[in-house]
């Protein structure tokens, strides 16, 4: 399955432009989008759209040092658009919707599935027995 961060990254790059990795500090922005440097101490010319910011479970803050996958996107003063956050302050971010207990969740889902299967089995058997009884009468 595709994680949310990957789906967002694909949606943010509809033409499938080649992706480069950039590392720099978050410089400014509003609650729904941010800007960052395209290199540490370099120009703040990378736009980080809201959906990309929102894939990271801990909100990005000004002065965070982040690495992103970005595509060339010349709009206004910007040269790049970030499509995926790869690291925040040298740590792998946790993405929204990805939980470490995912496999356990799936296990539980399967358990419940099996339970439901058994229920249905019992139902069918009951119905068959009833039909047989009716036929015998």
C-alpha positions in Angstrom: 0.0 0.0 0.0 1.0 3.6 -0.7 1.5 5.8 2.4 -0.1 9.2 2.5 3.2 11.0 2.1 3.9 9.1 -1.1 0.4 9.7 -2.5 0.8 13.5 -1.7 4.2 13.5 -3.4 2.8 11.9 -6.5 -0.2 14.4 -6.6 2.2 17.3 -6.1 4.2 16.2 -9.2 1.6 15.5 -11.9 4.0 15.9 -14.8 6.4 13.5 -13.2 9.4 15.9 -13.1 12.7 14.6 -11.9 13.0 14.9 -8.1 16.0 16.3 -6.4 17.0 16.3 -2.7 17.4 19.6 -0.9 18.4 20.4 2.6 17.9 23.7 4.4 16.2 25.5 7.2 12.5 26.3 7.2 12.5 30.1 6.9 9.0 31.4 7.1 5.4 30.8 6.2 1.9 30.7 7.4 -0.1 27.9 9.1 -0.9 26.3 5.7 2.4 26.5 3.8 6.1 27.2 4.4 9.3 28.2 2.7 12.8 26.8 3.1 16.3 27.3 1.9 17.4 25.3 -1.1 20.8 24.8 0.7 21.9 25.6 4.2 22.4 29.3 4.4 21.3 29.7 0.8 18.3 31.5 -0.7 14.9 30.8 0.7 13.4 29.7 -2.6 11.6 26.4 -1.9 7.9 26.4 -1.5 6.4 23.7 0.8 2.7 23.4 0.0 0.2 22.7 2.7 -0.5 19.0 1.8 3.2 18.3 2.0 3.5 20.0 5.4 0.5 18.1 6.6 2.0 14.7 5.9 4.3 15.1 8.9 2.7 14.3 12.2 4.8 16.9 14.1 4.2 20.4 12.6 7.3 21.9 10.9 8.6 25.0 12.6 10.8 27.9 11.4 14.5 27.1 11.9 13.9 23.3 11.6 16.6 21.8 9.4 14.8 19.6 6.9 15.5 17.5 3.8 12.9 17.3 1.1 12.4 15.8 -2.2 11.6 18.7 -4.5 10.9 19.5 -8.2 11.8 22.6 -10.2 8.9 25.0 -10.1 9.6 28.6 -10.9 6.8 30.7 -9.5 7.5 34.2 -8.2 10.8 34.2 -6.2 10.7 30.4 -5.8 12.7 27.9 -7.8 11.5 24.7 -6.3 8.5 23.0 -4.8 8.9 20.4 -2.1 6.9 17.2 -2.7 8.0 15.1 0.3 9.6 15.7 3.7 12.5 13.2 4.1 13.9 14.3 7.5 13.4 16.8 10.2 16.4 17.9 12.3 18.3 14.8 11.0 15.5 12.4 12.1 13.2 10.4 10.0 9.7 12.0 10.4 6.7 10.1 11.4 4.1 10.6 8.7 0.4 11.0 9.4 -1.5 7.8 8.9 1.6 5.6 9.3 1.7 3.9 12.7 4.3 1.6 14.1 1.5 -0.7 15.2 0.1 -1.0 11.6 1.1 -4.7 11.3 -0.6 -5.5 14.6 -3.7 -3.6 13.4 -3.8 -5.8 10.2 -3.4 -8.9 12.4 -6.5 -7.8 14.4 -8.4 -7.0 11.2 -7.6 -10.6 10.0 -8.7 -12.0 13.3 -12.0 -10.2 13.1 -12.4 -11.3 9.5 -11.9 -15.0 10.6 -14.4 -14.5 13.4 -17.0 -13.1 11.0 -16.3 -16.1 8.6 -17.0 -18.5 11.5 -20.2 -16.6 12.3 -21.4 -16.9 8.7 -20.5 -20.6 8.8 -22.6 -21.2 11.9 -25.5 -19.2 10.3 -25.4 -21.4 7.2 -25.3 -24.6 9.2 -28.2 -23.5 11.3 -30.2 -22.7 8.1 -29.4 -26.1 6.6 -30.5 -27.8 9.8 -33.8 -25.9 9.8 -34.3 -26.8 6.2 -33.7 -30.5 6.9 -36.1 -30.4 9.8 -38.7 -28.8 7.7 -38.3 -31.4 5.0 -38.6 -34.2 7.6 -41.9 -32.9 8.9 
